[in-house]
Amino acid sequence: MDNHKDRILRGTAMGGKVRAFAVHSTNLIEELRRRHDTFPVVTAALGRTVSAAAMMGAMLKGEERLSIQVRGDGPIGLIAAEANGHGEVRGYVNNPHVETTNIRPGKMNVAAAVGTTGYIHVIKDLGLKEPYRGSVPIISGELAEDFTYYFAVSEQTNSAVSLGVLVSPDYSVANAGGFIIQLLPGVSDDEISELEKAISEIPPITTLLEEGLELEDILRRLLPDVTILEETEIRFHCDCSHERVEGALISMGQEELEQMINEDHQAEVTCHFCNEVYHYDEEQLRAVLERAKN
């Protein structure tokens, strides 16, 4: 298990015409794997999505937050991830126990698990009246290309996205990370060619992390003149609580609560994101019902 702390770097290059983000997310993805008991190909799909969400979170300000839903036609079903600008990230999948045949030894077939038909939905809560919503069709199911397509179509920003998760034989996460390089207006054709060449020649992010490269080294390989503007630690964080679960129970309505009390005499609510189980006995449910009436 890699003991490096999980973090995101945000930088700029080519005289401010390129934005760069890089993430090391090994511990975060391992925690999600443990909480959700994901099989290797699901660990890879969830890890790639969550790594992308973490970097997109680093593009936000203050209390802004975003959620990503990958809804493909593969056996995983929904992949969900949420992140904010403070490096707090969480995620889950509908079906953690999916297996696919590897494309070749050591190369998992993530697209077979995610599916190649469906949509990626991105919802950003920017503190405005209405959240920003962007949706694009899934084009490959391998996810890095899909997020590249999302940025091009939904945010009109040409980007290169690399995402990787290396899973050990014991199913634990050996390393995980990614980078997003975004071209801003004013980049010349020569600069684009230079960058495309660097991106096409760089080994997979997991290989670089395995070799012990730091995020700074990886960004410098792509952008020799990169300036690091900010470093943010990232971590798993779920904001579920008794209060929130109670709110969800109240929103079910009095009739359903009464039925639960009379038939089951208790309730168990599990948070999708962290698998925390909230237990309510009959007395506690009656107290919730009273609050629902007021």
ABEGO torsion letter per residue (X at the ends): XBABBBBBBBBBBGGGABBBBBBBAAAAAAAAAAAAGBBAAAAAAAAAAAAAAAAAAAABBEABBBBBBBBBABAAEBBBBBBBAAGBBBBBBABABBBBBBABBGBBBAAAAAEABEBBBBBBBAGBABBBBBBBBBAAGAGAAAAAAAAAAAAGBBBBBBBBBBBBAAGBBABBEEBBBBBBBGBBAAAAAAAAAAAAABBBAAAAAAAGBBAAAAAAAABAABBBABBBBBBBBBABBAAAAAAAAAAAEAAAAAAAAAAAGBBBBBBAAAGBBBBBBAAAAAAAAAAAAX
